[in-house]
């Protein structure tokens, strides 16, 4: 099973970006998501952003994740 989690892009330097994952900042590769910009939510798997998502979609994933932790 693969797990991907949404993060919000904080800054970008070339194909690398810093993304916020619910308070944890990580470096991710955004080369697979053309047009990604600061403020975008991206789904990240194994250090690579694999798709852009809107805020509502990201919040739904956060909600499902929290429900699964209970």
Secondary structure, DSSP 8 states (H G I E B T S, - for coil): ----EEEEEEEEETTEEEEEETTEEEEEE-TTSTT--TT-EEEEETTEEEEEE-HHHHHHHHHHHHHHH-
